[in-house]
Amino acid sequence: MRKILLDTDVLIEHLRNNQKVTQQILELHQDPQVTLSYTPVTEAEIIRGLRSHERQKTEKALSYFDVISVTKEIGRVAGNYLRKYASSHGLQIADALIAAVASIHNLSLCTFNLKHYPMQDIQHYHMER
């Protein structure tokens, strides 16, 4: 089973109808050996930028993916990432939390912003933009 965590930037491209990204997500979604998920952090980042007429379409699109909650353990791992990478790499709390979810749940992180995730313990899933 391949478990993939979709980063905010990937879902935004999908929501903006980037056909290349949408096609890849659909192919993954149809594969019974793949699960696709995102975090509440990603949902917050997406909702922050929504226009009111996009809300219903966005909520429907997100309903097709699993949501992995942020827990105390994830908070601790994210805090350690921030301690290690905030100064050297400019790591932000949202990316630290998303990375911690990927690490704790052994998910491959699918992102277009690899520089935001310098952690050595995270696996990545490459998607074409």
Secondary structure, 3 states (H helix, E strand, C coil): CEEEEECHHHHHHHHCCCHHHHHHHHHHHHCCCEEEEECHHHHHHHHHCCCHHHHHHHHHHHCCCEECCCCHHHHHHHHHHHHHHHHHHCCCHHHHHHHHHHHHCCCEEECCCHHHCCCCCCEECCCCC
